[in-house]
Every structure is written in C-alpha cells, then in structure tokens.
Amino acid sequence: MRRVVMALAMTFTALTGVYSMQYGELVETYRVTLGDKTYEVPVEYYVWKNGNGHFVWVSLGVHPLEYQAHKCMFEAVKWFVYNSGEFEGTLVVSWIKIPAEYYQSGSEEEKYRVSRDLGQLTFYNHVLPYVLHPKELGSKVGVPITRKPELFLDVHAHRPSWGVSEFILIPAGPIHGNDNPESFQRALQICEVLAGVIGARVDTQQTGTSPPWVTAPVAKHGIPAATFENGYYYIGQELPPNYDNYRTELDKAFLEALYLYALEGGRVPPTPEGYRKLARWYAMAAETWGRTVEYLSKAAETHPEYRSELQRLAEIAAKIRDLLVEMSEECKRVAELLERGQRDEAARLVDSELIPEYEEVTRLYDEYISGTKRIPVRISDVFASEEHESGDYIEVFGVKLPVSLAATIAGAGILAAVITFKVSVNPLVGLIACGALLWLSRRWS
C-alpha cells in the first residue's frame, strides 16, 4: 500500500537570503512476514533539495526501541534545513514507523527481538531499493534526484556501560559484509573527520544486528554508509534529565559539520566564519568529553577493582575537555582578529596557541587510548541485558557479538578513536585540520 502525502516547492528566507527549496513527502506501507505472522509497517520518506550541494540519506527507525535517538535526529534535520541557513544540497530521511503493538506483548526478549527483526527486514526488502535508486523516490514526490547519496547514515542508540562513549560512528566495512573497499574507505574518511570535531569516536570493528541488513548492503553498491550510535538508550528506564535536549544540540552540530566540513574533505575556509564554525564544534566536543569525565568518575566509585585506572582516565579526559574549551575560545579570537584585518596577529595566535593545544590533545589522546586498553568492557552492558542474548536471536540474523569486541570498544567520548580493519589511518583528525593548517600554509600571501 502506497500513499503520497504531499509534494511541493517552498520559498523562504534563510540567514543567507531568499532561496527556493523543493520538498516532498511520501508514506508507503509494506507487508513484512516474520515467522508465521505478517505485519503492515509504514515508512515515511522526507525529501529536501536546495541547489546542487551534498546529498545525504538519513535512516531512522530500524530499531524502534531506540526512538529517542530518531526523534532527536529528526528535530536536528528540520533545524538544519529550515533554520541554520547552511543547508544546500539534498537530504532524504526514511523513517520506519513500526506500530508499538507489534512488539509490546510477551517477554522483554521477544520485545527486543521482534522490534529489531521487523525494522531490519523492512529496510532490507523495501527501503533499500530507494537508497540504491533514489531517482525513483524523487519522481514519486516530485523532487528531481539525479545521483546517489554521498553518505548513507543509519541512526541508532546503544546501551550504556562505563568506559564507553555516547556517540560512535561505525563505517560499513569487511567485518559487516561490505566487500567494496572504495565505499568503506570513503565512509571511514568522512567519519574520522566528523568525529574529530563533535566528540564522537570511530569504531570499524563494532558489530551488532543491523549493519548486515542495512549499512553493508548499501555500501556493497558503492555508497559510503555508516551507523551512528547516537547516544544511549535504556529498556524500561528513563534517560538522564535533559539528555535528549543535549543530544538534539549535538545532532545539529553533527549535520552542520557533516555538510560543511566532513563532506568537504575536512576543509573549513580560513575566514572569520570558518573559525567560528570550528569554535562551535570544539565547544560541543568539549561538552561530550565533560560527560565522559562524569561517567568515568562515577564508574570509579562503583567499580573499585578498576578505581585507579578509571580515575586516571577521568583526569586525562578532563584535560582534553579543558583544552578543547581553550581551542574553542582561541578560534573565536582568531575570527575577531581576522575581522579587524589583523592577519599577522591571527597567524601568530594559531602558531602560539592553537597548534600547541592540538599537539597536546593528540598526546593526551594517545595516553587515554593506552589506558582504556587496560580495562575490560562488559559486553552485555553495551548491547543488551542477559535475557536478550538468546541463541534464537543470533540464529535469525547470523550475527554474533564476539568476545574480541571487548578490546575494540573501550574508551569514553573519544574524539576519533579509529580501530581499523586492514586500514592504516591517523587516529586523531579534525581538530585544527585543514582549518588552521590550511591557513598557515597560505600565510595570507
């Protein structure tokens, strides 16, 4: 069953002036069979196009129990499109809306399994064709789409555990079933740059149930794809106070940095506005590290067997947080100097403050990673409680949560902790990156 809700073009005034944007919306309902039952699952599609800039596809709702993360990202998408004044290009959102009554009965295990199975099968059998052939979706909603996405992003949330960061980017690679090295490399590059300025981390080895059904099939066809673990979720528990407000604000910075920085190859124009963008993103990264300090400090109280290691990690994280705050302020000062035409002073500030701070964060980052490797991670706390780890669930998807994963997801709020799969990369990127360094290379000649 398919239903076109609306297709229209709108004109509005943004921060950059008046421009025309095309918009289309579509709802299609699919029949999905799971076991001996057939379900009707609606999927909402939203298509925005403004000019010929970057093209990103955001996937929501694959795991409906993580709905807070989906709501936060959608609010951030609307802000970015309508209020940021920065949106140029194409942005598509697909949102799988599995009715709650399909998975509310039965045990917690059944709720967990059915909700995930339905979301993953709905995407693989029905949404995936649109991702691979977006022109077909565009024709239905009246918005012309002539090319494929530059990045496909599947939004999730992960279970909390001490020693694990809130925001994780997982590029689809060989471990997930993606045998296309070009799409993996490109996704990895985008994720590294993006993580470096929002306080997330990159983990190429983290598995789970969704990548083989969602990001890997997309990436196999040459479209860079990544899973974004957008903070925490709980089963039967409330999120921390004001947590979703914080997550929405980070998602706004995420989208802004994605379009204006990561998809631009890690380059921000050496202008006052370019440095102000870096300042905003560093401030968000600092806040993420601040939460890391909080979590590690609490963990040190509740896990006395690792108290000294956790306290040391908290101390390092606090230093990184403070340096990021300083870097944010320095970027603001550079922007002010440039506005006054004091280019030499701005260059000296970059040389004397920003670059040394960048180098110190890099050193601390290495020390932090070394420390996390000495603390084992409780896998059941990260992915699911013990009652969710059933043999049936693993059999359905052919995906196991390997014990070796413990060595790959240690860390908390890491800027860009890249654990590679046959790929050699710089573990910390994007701090000053092409912003300050490009500026220095030009020397305002």
N, C-alpha and C positions, 0 to 999 in steps of 0.2 A: 504494500500500500504506500502510495507516494502522494505527497501534497505540497505544492508550492505555496508558501505563506505570503511572500512578498518579494518584489524585485523593483528597485527604484534607484534613481540617482538623486543625490542631495548636494546642495551647495551651502557652505557655511564659512564663517570667518574664524580662522585659527590664529595662533600667535604670530604666524608668519604672513598673514594676509588672507585674501579671499581665494578659495580654490574649489574645484569641483571634485567630488568623490562619488564613486559608484558603489552601491551596496545591494546585496541580495541575500535572501534568507530562504531556507528550504527545510522542510521536515519530511523524512521518509521513515516508514515503519516496516521493519523486517521480521520475517518468521525465522526463529532460531531454535533448533532442536538440540536438547541436552538430555541424554539418557532416553527415557520414554515420554518426555514432555516436550511440547512445542510452545514457545513463548513469542509474544509480539513485542519487539523492542524498538522504540522510536529513537531516531538520531536527528539532532538539529545541526544544520550547517549554516554558518555565517561567513559571508564573503565581502571583504572591503578592498577597494582598489583606488589608489590615488597616484596617478603617474606611473612611471616605469622603474621604480626603485626595487629594493629587495623583496623576495617572496618567501614567506614563512608559513608553514602549516602547523597549527597547534591542536593536539588531540587531547580531549578531556573525556572523563567518564569511563575509561576502560575498567578501572577498579572502583565501583561506586561507593564502597565504604570509605574511600579517601576523598569524599565530596568537598570537604573544606578547601583542599588544595585546588580543586577545579573551580570553585566559586571565586577564590582569591585571584586566580589567574585570569578568569573571565572579566572580573572587575578591572584588573590592570590592563587587559586588552582594550576595553572600552575607553579607559582613560587615555591610553596611548594613541588610539585612533582619533578621538574627539577632542581631547583637552591638552595633549602635550605640545601640539604644534610641530611635532617632529616626524609624524608618520608620512612616509612617501613610499609607495610600492604596493604590494599585495599581501594581505593577511587573511588566512582562512582558519576558522575554528570549526572542528567537528566535535559534537558533544553527545556521547551515548547516554541516553536517559533511561536506564533500566528501572522499571517500576519497583519500588521497595517491597511490595507484597510478594515479589518473586523469590526473595531471599530472606524474609523476616522470620519464617517458621523454621522449626527444627533446632538443632544444636548450633552452637557457635561455629563448630567445624563446618556444618552444612551451609550456614550463612556465608562464611568466608569463602568456601569452595564454589558454591553456585553463583555468587555475585561475580567472582573473578572469571569463571568459565564463560558465563554469558557475555561479559564485556569483551573478552578476548576473541571469542568466536564471532561476535557481531562485527568487530573491527576487521578481522581477517577475511570474512566472507562477504562483507557488504561495504565497509568504508574504504578498505584498501584499494579497490578499483578506482575510486575517485582520486585518491592520492597519486596513484600512478598515471592517471589520465585526467588531470584537473580541468582540462578544456570541457569535458562533458558536464562537470558540475557547473562551470561558468555559464555554459549555454542554457542550463535549466533555470538559473537565477537571473540571467540577463546581464552578466558581468563578463566581458571577454577575458579569458586567461589563455595566454599563448605559450607558456612554458611551464616547466616543472618547478617545485619548491627548491629553494637553495638550502633549506633546513626543515626537516620534519621533527617536531618536538612533542613527545608523549609525556603528559604531566601526571605525576603520581605523588604519593607521600609515603614515608617509611615509618616503621615502628621505632620508638625511641630506645636508646641504650646509651649508657655512659660511654664516653670515648668516641662517639660517632657524630659527625657533623649533621646539621639540619638540612643542608642543601647540597645535593650531589648530582653531577651530570655524568651520564653513562652513555658514551657513544657506542652505537651498534657495531660490534666487531666480530672477529672469528669465534670468540667464545660463545656468542649468541646465535651463531649460524649465518652470519654475513660473510660471504666469500668474495665480496667486492672490495679490494684494497683501496681503490680510489675514494669511494664514499666513506670508508672508515677513516682514512687519513684526513679528509676534509672535515668530517664531523669532529674528529679529535682536535684539529686545529681550532675550529670555532669554539669548542667547549673550553679549551685551555685559555684562550684569550678572554672569553666571557667570565670564566670562574675567577680569573685573576683580579677582576675589578668589582665583584659583588660579594666576595667572601664565601664562595662555594668551593667544592673540590671536584676533581675529575677522577673517575674510577672505571678503567676499562675492563676490570675483572669481575665486577659485581654482576651476579646473575639474578635469578628471580623467575617468575612465571610469565611475565608479559613480553619481554624482548623477542623470544622466538615467534610470537604471534603478531607482534606489532612493529617494532623498530627494525628488526632484522629483515623481514620481508620487504619493507620499504627500501632499506639500504641495499639489498641484493640487486635492485633495479637501478642503482646508481644515484639515488637521492640520499644525501647525508642525513642521518637520523640519530636521535639521542633520546634517552629517557631522562626526565628532570624530576628527581625526588625532591618535591617542593615542601620540605619541612616534615613535621611529624604528624602522625595520626594515631588515635587510640581506639580500641574496640571497647565500648561500654564505659568510656571515661571522657571527661571534658578536656579540651585543650587548655593550656595555661592562659590566664587572663590576658586579654588584648593581643593574644598571639596572632590571630588572623589579621588584625589591623597591621601588625608588623609585617606579616607575610605578604599582604597586598602591596605594601610600600616597596618591599624588596622586589616583587614581581614587576612593578613599574620600572624600577631601575634595571631589572633584567631585560625587559623588552627594549628599553631605550638603548642600553649598552649593546644589545644584540644587533639592532638595525644600524646604529650609528658608529659602532666600534668593532665588534667581533666579525660581522659580515664584511666590514671594510678592511679586513686583514690586520686588525689591531692598530689602526692608524686613527688618531684624532688630530684634526687640523691645529697647527700651532698658533692658535688665536685665543683671545680672551674667553670666548665662549667654549672653545675646546678644553681649556684648562678648568673652566667652571664645571663642565661635564665630568672631568676626571675627579674634581673635588667632591661632587655629589656621590659618585660611585665609590670612592675611597671611604667616605663617611659611612655608607651602607656596609661596606666590608668591615669597617671598624666595629660597627654595631653587631655584626654577626660574630666576630671574634669576641666581643664582650659577652655575648651569650655563651660562647664556648668556655670562657673563664668561669662563668656562673655554674655551668653544668659540671665542669671538672672539679670545681671546689666542692660541690655537693657530693660528687662521686667519691672524693677523698674521705668524706665523713662516713659514707655508707659502705665503703669497701676498704677497711683498714689494712687488708693484705697488700693493697697497692697504694697506700696513702702517700708514701714519699714520691713515687713515680707520678701520681696524679697531681700532687701539689706542685711538683717541678713543671709539669706540662701546663698547669694553670698559670704559673709565673711567666713562662715563655709566651703563652697566648696573650697575657696581659701586656707584655712588652710589644708584641706585634700590634695589638689593638691601639696602644698609645702612639706607636709610630705611624699607623695609618691615619689617626686623627691629626697628627702633625703634618703628614703629607697632604691631607685634605686642605688644611689651613695654608700650607705653602702654595698649593695650586691656586687658591684664591688670591694670594698676594701676587703671584706671577701674573694672573689675569689683570689685576689692578695696575701693575706696573706697565703692562702692555697697553692698556687703555690710555695711560698718560704718555705713551710714546717713549718710555724709559726701557728700551730693549736691552741695552747693555746690563742694566741693573737686574732685569728679569733673567738674563742668561747667567749672571753671577749667582743669583738665588738658586737656579736649577743646579749649577755646579756645586755650590757650597752646602745646600740643604737637601734638595730632592734626591740627587744621585746617591749621596752617602746614606740617606734614610732607606732608599731602595736596596742598597747593598747590605745594610744591617738587617732588614726584613728577610732578605734572602738567606743570610747566615742563620738567623733565628729559625726560619722555616726548616732548614736542614736539621737543626738541632731538635726541633719539635718532631719531625718525622722519625728521627732516630729514637726518640723517647717513646713514641707510640708503638713501635715495634716490640717493645719490652712488655707490653700489656696485652693479654689475650682478650678477644672480643667475644661476648656472649651472643652467638648467632641467633638463638631463639628469641632474644630480646630485640634483635634488629628486624627480623622478618615476621615472626608470628609466635604466639604462645604455644606451649607444648601440645595443647589439644588441637591445634591447627596442622600439625606436622604429620598428616596421615599418609600411609602408603598409597591409598586410592588417589589422593590428590596428585601425588608425584606421578602415578601411572597415567593419569589423564593427560598430562602435558608433557611427559617425558623429560621433565626438568627436575634436577636435584639441586639442593643447596649444599655445595661441597664444604667439607671441613676446612679445606685450604683457603676458603674465603676469609677465614679469621685473620689471615695475615694481610689481607688487602683492604679491609675497611676500617682499620684502626685509625683514629685521628678525629679531631673535632673542629669544625668550622675552618677547614684548611682552605687556603685561597686557591691553590691549584695543585693538589697532591696527585700527580699523574702516575698511575701504576700501569705500565704498558704491556701490551701483548706483542712481542717481537717488533716493538717500535721504540726508537730512541728519541726522546724528547726532553726539552728543558722542563724541569719540574715546577718552575715558578715563572709565570709570564704575566704581562699586562700591567704591572704596577706603574712604572713610568712608560715602559714600552716605547711605541713609536710616537707618543706624545712629546715627552721631554727629549728623548733621544733624537727624534727627527728634527726637533727644534735645534738641538745642539749641532747636528750635522749641517744645518743650513747656516747657522751663525748669523742670521739676519743680514746676509751679504746682499 
